[in-house]
Amino acid sequence: MKDPVGIVLAGGASQRMGRDKALLVLPPGGETLAAGAARRLAAVCAEVLVADRERVTVPGLPSLPDGPGRGPAAGLLGAAAARPGRPLLVLACDLPAVPVALLESLAAIASRADLALPRWSGGLEPLCAVWGPAALARLADRVERGLYALHPLATDEGLAVRFLDDDWLGSFGPAEEVFRNVNTPADL
């Protein structure tokens, strides 16, 4: 399988935040959430794109339109249309604590799974995952039927799914910190 393309998911409506999360600047680096995700993906992937509904949230990187559907599914399918047949190493911009080492580990197993994602006591992390072509095709099928949730694909018997569990994740720090999601002003 080909090397994964890094995809920053930054197209959300940010309703709970009240302003565009992708453009929020967090200390200490002084970079936006979208730029920080792009920087971490660029440390792992030769190519990085931003699925942000063509808003250009990271100047200098290609900005992609949504595909069919809504929410993260639309961003994933837009990226899949831009790079057909390629696995996607996906990172949501609102996961600012995911380390490069975790992304490197996900990229290393891209060739051995249709979908590889972290699973910990807090749940599944489909927005910090490797989505192979077969998983993206299944997602497209689901979206065509009006089903936009990503989590059900983790139990799809037709896909080779690999979970990265608590034991593996522990080497990157406490999962509740690594996967801390920035959704509201209180999360800052």
URFEN-V89172 format. One record per residue. N is the residue number from 0. RES is the residue in one small letter. SS is DSSP state (H for helix, E for strand, C for the rest). NEAR is the number of other C-alpha atoms within 8 Angstrom. Layout:
N|RES|SS|NEAR  N|RES|SS|NEAR
//
This chain:
0|m|C|6  1|k|C|6  2|d|C|9  3|p|C|12  4|v|E|14  5|g|E|17  6|i|E|15  7|v|E|17  8|l|E|17  9|a|C|14  10|g|C|11  11|g|C|9  12|a|C|5  13|s|C|10  14|q|C|6  15|r|C|6  16|m|C|10  17|g|C|7  18|r|C|6  19|d|C|9  20|k|H|14  21|a|H|12  22|l|H|9  23|l|C|9  24|v|E|8  25|l|E|10  26|p|C|6  27|p|C|4  28|g|C|5  29|g|C|7  30|e|E|10  31|t|E|11  32|l|H|15  33|a|H|15  34|a|H|10  35|g|H|11  36|a|H|14  37|a|H|15  38|r|H|8  39|r|H|11  40|l|H|16  41|a|H|11  42|a|C|7  43|v|C|11  44|c|C|11  45|a|C|7  46|e|C|7  47|v|E|14  48|l|E|14  49|v|E|16  50|a|E|18  51|d|C|17  52|r|C|10  53|e|C|8  54|r|C|6  55|v|C|10  56|t|C|12  57|v|C|10  58|p|C|5  59|g|C|4  60|l|C|9  61|p|C|8  62|s|E|14  63|l|E|13  64|p|C|11  65|d|C|13  66|g|C|12  67|p|C|11  68|g|C|10  69|r|C|8  70|g|H|9  71|p|H|11  72|a|H|15  73|a|H|12  74|g|H|17  75|l|H|13  76|l|H|14  77|g|H|14  78|a|H|16  79|a|H|13  80|a|H|8  81|a|H|7  82|r|C|8  83|p|C|7  84|g|C|7  85|r|C|13  86|p|C|14  87|l|E|13  88|l|E|16  89|v|E|13  90|l|E|14  91|a|E|11  92|c|C|14  93|d|C|12  94|l|C|13  95|p|C|12  96|a|C|8  97|v|C|9  98|p|C|9  99|v|H|10  100|a|H|7  101|l|H|10  102|l|H|14  103|e|H|9  104|s|H|8  105|l|H|13  106|a|H|12  107|a|H|7  108|i|C|9  109|a|H|16  110|s|H|8  111|r|H|6  112|a|C|12  113|d|C|16  114|l|E|15  115|a|E|15  116|l|E|14  117|p|E|13  118|r|E|12  119|w|E|9  120|s|C|5  121|g|C|6  122|g|E|6  123|l|E|9  124|e|E|10  125|p|E|9  126|l|E|9  127|c|E|12  128|a|E|14  129|v|E|16  130|w|E|13  131|g|C|14  132|p|H|12  133|a|H|8  134|a|H|12  135|l|H|12  136|a|H|8  137|r|H|9  138|l|H|13  139|a|H|10  140|d|H|8  141|r|H|10  142|v|H|12  143|e|H|9  144|r|C|6  145|g|C|7  146|l|C|7  147|y|C|11  148|a|C|6  149|l|C|10  150|h|H|8  151|p|H|7  152|l|H|10  153|a|H|8  154|t|H|7  155|d|C|7  156|e|C|5  157|g|C|4  158|l|C|11  159|a|C|9  160|v|E|10  161|r|E|9  162|f|E|8  163|l|E|10  164|d|C|9  165|d|H|10  166|d|H|6  167|w|H|7  168|l|H|13  169|g|H|9  170|s|H|6  171|f|H|10  172|g|C|8  173|p|C|8  174|a|H|11  175|e|H|7  176|e|H|8  177|v|H|12  178|f|C|11  179|r|C|9  180|n|C|8  181|v|C|11  182|n|C|10  183|t|C|9  184|p|H|7  185|a|H|4  186|d|H|7  187|l|C|6
//
